[in-house]
Amino acid sequence: MEVRTFPNILRPGIGQKPRREGQRPNLPIHSRHCPVLEAGNAAGYLIYPPLAPNESYHMEFLGEGRYRFNYFVLTPNGRWEGVVSVTITMPIAGVGMMTEDVSFPKGVPIMSRDAALGLMRSLVIPEDMANPTGAVALRGATNFQTSAGWDTLYMPIFNMIIRPVAPMLVVRVETDWYAHETEFRYVLEPGEGITAQHNIPVGQVLFVPREEITMRECTDEETAAIVESQKQFIQHKATDRLQTPYGMSYSPHYLRTSRQMKGQGGEGDKKDDA
């Protein structure tokens, strides 16, 4: 299946390209010896914001329908400096107009109001915020067009378990015919915010077919064969053990078998309790 990419239309060419990554820096070192965990991390692709290395922004939910967008640049002395701030106020009960107040931290405008709002809209989508309350919509640097019959799932980053973690609304889009612009909708509590930087992904995408799935129960013979394969796997795993320099014992049997089956053109994605 081929997936074609096209850039954020408002900031083409800015931001890192999507990539697969099996590691999560906040997980314990034990996860490095759990191949099914790393395979889960690497499912799909990490998506980055449309930011240059010297740019950053912070999107905050202030409560009572108000949001604040702060844009920063990295100065030559290595400090992040606020450039522009936009406070967004949503209409009460959805009746009325959204207001956007632009301010400059140093009190001296360095760009026009329209330029500041255009910058904000190239990074976030105010029109998609506050549904539900506290929701913010962050743009990705890359958009996707899938092959016929394939959809794109937009999800939070897998296995990012360090608290607090803002929940995210998972959406599935038929990107084979609809030119969807990548966005990730996190839901914040009052006072919470999300900081985006060039090298920090804002979400993860997975490509899935729309083909219908048919389920059936295994026959007695199939169940017996599965049970026997489980017993054999457990035996091999128990006898195939390695030890890390720190004394932790683990088995590489699943990883070795997976690589062998992939090399033979078989399916190497069986489950294991690492």
N, C-alpha and C positions, 0 to 999 in steps of 0.2 A: 504494500500500500504506500502510495506516495503522498506526502504532505507538502504543499507549497506554502511559503511564507511571504508576507509583505509587511512593511514597517508601519509603525505608528504614523498615520498620515500627517499629524501635526508636528512630529519631531522625527522625521525620517533619518535613519543612520545613526541615531543616538541611543546608547544602551547596549548591554551585552546580549549576545545571541542565546537562544534557548540551549540548554545542555542537560544531559543526564548526570546525576551525581548520587552515588550510593552511600556516601558518608554524611553523617550529621555531627558537627563538632561538639554539640552539647550532650550527645549520648555517651555513656561509659565505654571504655575501651573494649569491653566484652562484646559490644555490638560488631566490632571488626571481625569477630570470629563466628558471626551468625549470618550465613550467606542469604537466608530467606529474608532477614531484616534489611540487609543492604539491597537485595533485589526489589523489595517493596519501596525503599527510598528512591530507587532509580527508575521506577515505573513512570512512564511519561517523561516530561521535560520541565525543568525549573525555568520560570519566566522572570525576567528582570525589568525594573522600571526604565522608562526612557530618559535616563539621566547620564550626564557625562561624569567622569571621575571627580571633578571639582564641584559637583552639585549635590544637593540634598534637599528634602522637604519633610515637614512634619504635618500630618493631618490629625486634628484633634476634635473630639465631640465635646462641646461645652455644656450640653444639656439645654432643655427647653427650646429645641429646634435650632440651636446655633452651632455652627462649625467654624473652625479656624484653620486656614492653610498658611503655613509659614515656609518661605523659600530661602535657602541658604547657599552661599558659595564659600569655597575654601580659599582663604587668603594666602599670600606667599609665606607668612609666618606659621602656617599650619593650623590656623584657627577657623572654625566655622562662623561666618558672619551673616546675620539676617539681612536680607535685601528687600523683601516685600512681604506683606501680610494681608490676607483677605479673610474677612469675617462674613460668613454666609448665614443668613437667617431665613429659615423656611417659613412659609405661611402657616398660620394657626389652623389646625384641622383641615389642611390642604386647600383652604380658600384664600385667594389673594395671590400676590406675586412674591417670588424669592428676591431678597435683597442681597447685594454684595458691596461691602464697604472695604475699600482699599486704603492701606496705610503703609508708611515706610518707617522702619525702626529708627533711623537716624533723623527722621523728620524732613529729609530732602529727597523729593521724588527723583529717581534715576531712570524712570520710564513712565510712559503715559498710563492712564487708568486702563485703557483698552489693551495695551500691551501686557499689563500685569494680569488682567483677566484671561487673556489668550494664553499666557504662560501657565496659569493655573489649570486651564481646561486641557492643556496638552499633557498634563500629569494626572489629573483626577477628573471625575465627571459629576459636577454638582447636581445636575438634573436627576441623577440616579441615586442620590443620597436620601436618607431619612425614610426609607421604605425597606424594612421597618425602622422604627426609631433608633437612632444611633448608627445606622448603616452608612458606610463611606465606600466610594467606588474608586479604586486605584487602577490606572491604565498600565498595560504592559507595553514593552518596547516592540513586541512582535505579534503579528496576527497570523491566522492560519486559514488555508483552504484545503479541505481534505478531499480524498477521492470519493467517487459516487458511493453512497450508502454508508459513509463513515461520519461520525459526530465527534465533537470535541467536548470533553468534560473539563470545567474550570473549577479547581479545588485549592484548598490551603496546602501548604507544604507538608508532606507526609512526615510523621514521627518527630515533629517539633513539639516536644512535650514539656519544655521549661515554662513554668507559670510566671506571669499570667499570659495566656494565649487567647487572643480574641477569636470568637467563633466566626465562621465564614459561610455564606450562602453558596452552596454548590449548584452550578447550573450546567445543563447539557444543551448544546446548540448544534443544529444541523448545518455545519460549516461547509458542506459540499455545495450548497446552493446559496446560503446566506452569508454575506460578507460581514461577519461579526467582528467588532473591534474588541480585542482582549481587555477584560476588566475583571477585577476581583473585589467582591463586596464583603467587607468585614463589618461586623456589628460591634460597636463600642458602647461602653458605659460612660456616663458623664464623667469628664476628667481624664478619660483614657485617650491615647493617641497612638499613631503608627508613624515611625520614622523610615523613610525610604532613602537608600543610597545606591550608587552605581553597582556595587558588587554584592548586594543583598537581594535575593529573589523575593518577589512579592506574592508568588503563587506557583502552582504546578498545573500542567495540563496533561490529559491522557486521551488518546484517540481510541474510540470504540466503534465496532460495526453495529448497524441497525438490524442485523439479521436476527430473526426470532430464535429463541432458545427453547428446545424441547427437552423436558426432563422425564426420565423413566427410572424405575427401580432396578437395581442389579438382580440378575438371576442368582440362584443359589451357587451355581458354579463360579460365576463372576465374583461373588462375595467371598467365597472360599479362596479364590486366587488372590484377592486383595489382602485378606488376612495373612496368607502365607508370605506375601511380599513384605508386609509390615514386619513379620517376625524375622525374616532374613535381613531386612534393613537394620533393625535394632541390634541384631547379632554383629553385623559388620561394623556398625557405629561403635559398639562397645569395645571391639578389639582394635579399632583404628583410632588411636588417641595420640595427641601431641600436647606439649606443655610449653607455655610461654616463659620468657625469662623471669617473670614475676610469680611463677608457680601455678598459674591457672591452667587447668586441663580442658581441652576441647577436642572435638572430632572433625577432621576435614573430609569425612566420607561423603557427605551430601555434595559438597563443592566439587570434589573429584568426579563423582558420578555424573553430576550435572554437566560438567565440561566434556566428559566422555560421550554422553548421549547427544550433546549438541554437535560434537565432532562427527557423530555417526548420522546426524540429521534427524535424531529423535527428539522427544520432548523432555527437556531438562528442568521443568518448573514444578516438580512435585513438592508437596508440603513437608516441613520438618520442624520439630521443636528444638531449635538451636539451644 
